[in-house]
Amino acid sequence: MLSALISAAIVVIALTLFVTSGANLWWMLYAWRTPETYQRTFYLPAIREPCHSFSIIVPARHENESVLRATITRLVDQTHPQVEIVLAVGHDDPSTVAVAQKIAETYPGLKISVNYSEVKNKPRQLNTALADCTGDIVGVFDAESLAASELLVHVDEVFQANDADVVQGAVQLINFQSSWYSLRNCLEYYFWFRSRLHMHAQKQFIPLGGNTVFVRRALLNEVNGWDGDCLAEDCDLGVRLSALGRKVSVAFDPRLVTREETPDSIYALVKQRTRWNLGFIQVLYKGDWRKLPTRRARNLARFTLLQPMSQAFSGLVLPVALLTAVIGKFSMIIALTSFLPTLPTIAMLGFDVVALRAFGQDYDFRIRVRDYASLVFFMPAYQLVLAWAAVRSAFRFFAGNFEWEKTAHVGAHLSTPTIADDTVRRI
């Protein structure tokens, strides 16, 4: 009887992980399914005169001057004629306030928004800054974001051509040679913004990114801005707007992506993923996704928001299931079934190699043989790190610990070669 129960558990676990990983693989490859799908992912040619005004919020906390100044400089250099920049800081962070004031001396039009709430986090600073925004469109950029100079012109075009309520641009981590895990981290972003978010927009459920996202200011005020208690305020906003049936357009072009850096240590990566996972779980339990208009969209939302839990589950049970199948006395069918989840994993590894080549071509990076070797060799270790973060987030959720763990910015992306602004492709 015990052997039969263990066999049944192995089969259930293996099939669950197989379906989960297979679905994720299929969605990650959305942009490359057909030539037409691939073409639709790009920004539209900027043929209209800009007709919207933009307010750009840059939330900053415990930031050094070089990183923050580089971000502001890129935003000031936008070719769009109507851009105001609001630098959002906290009253309990005097060093960043001083940096903001120093930068404002260089750029007199820069607004500084100071948040005085007792609890400090990104969404609360965004909400405070929203009151200072006057533009038709409100955009959000992280403190270490390097924006392309023509980005807002193309975003304006998307708003006009698609009559969009929200435009989600692309973000790309670029310091892929900084550490053993940075390459995989960069490739994750490549798949997410290059492909998967486009699938979510097409399915009318999208967990928005917290960077290079643009929302009509009237709509933001209508939904009372961001949830000040949510650790994934960007995902939460996307869910609420999707439930209202608002139109979200996602656009990509390698010359127009916002460039950022990977976390500077394994522990920093774990803390970042813990925060994201915990935020997804919060959004799941809030239940706004249940208001989505179609069953398909609700199922996609449930699957997406449950990923932190499924990742924690796989991190805990997959090694046990495989070990049990190898050393236990089970039938050949049970043993083979236990290895089913490895099939989409191996397939994903193959697609990773192809995507790495495309990543290098898109961003004019020279991809070395050692980079391909690193991509393959460190895959298991990287998955263990993600599983660690998922398990950690689950424990923190059930313990009621929703402390905001900020990701430090060290400026690694500033020393990575970038494509000069004058080479931006006219699309």
CORRA-V577579 format. One record per helix or strand of 3 or more residues. SS is the DSSP state (~ for helix, > for strand). FROM is the first residue (numbers start at 1). TO is the last residue. Records with the same first field share a line. If there is no record, write none. Layout:
BEGIN
SS = FROM-TO, FROM-TO
END
This chain:
BEGIN
~ = 2-28, 30-32, 35-40, 65-76, 94-106, 122-130, 151-162, 182-202, 217-222, 233-243, 266-286, 288-291, 295-305, 307-327, 332-338, 341-362, 369-377, 379-398, 412-415, 421-423
> = 54-59, 83-90, 111-115, 137-140, 166-168, 171-173, 213-216, 248-250, 258-260
END
